[in-house]
């Protein structure tokens, strides 16, 4: 099995559906519906923020881990060596970033349209009480440049810039 993609774009309609189900549920089912709504609400927020991260790690009965990104990219961890990952040069440039296994694999979808390829990823965030906002870290999988602890709009601008200069395009 190779990298594959799931349709994971969380729409307002889907969130509204989960909200209705949560409100209509009774007893223990209400908590279950709340957890589903919360999961998709958080996924939607990550997608809007532009953050690429593990959204789910499935473990099969055989112990095979399948890793999913909020952009829809999925792969089996045991097959990681079969995929295009970061070059040694880029790995050296970004060694101080704490990337998860999904963030080193190439082939992510752009979170603006869920169709085009992105080579630059927003990969981390931190709440800064003194400014009352989050700051974001992004890097380019092609050239290794990065921006750290900037407001979300600057991290997104970095992504757009590096997709233009380093190779984001349509996925096959």
Secondary structure, DSSP 8 states (H G I E B T S, - for coil): ---EE------HHHHHHHHHHHHH--THHHHHHHHHHHHHHHHHHHHHHTB--EEEEEE-TT--EEEEETTSEEEEGGGGGGS-B--HHHHHHTTTS---GGGGBS--B-TTTSSBB-SEEEEEEEEETTTTEEEEEEEETTT--EEEEE-HHHHHHHHHHHHHHHT--B--
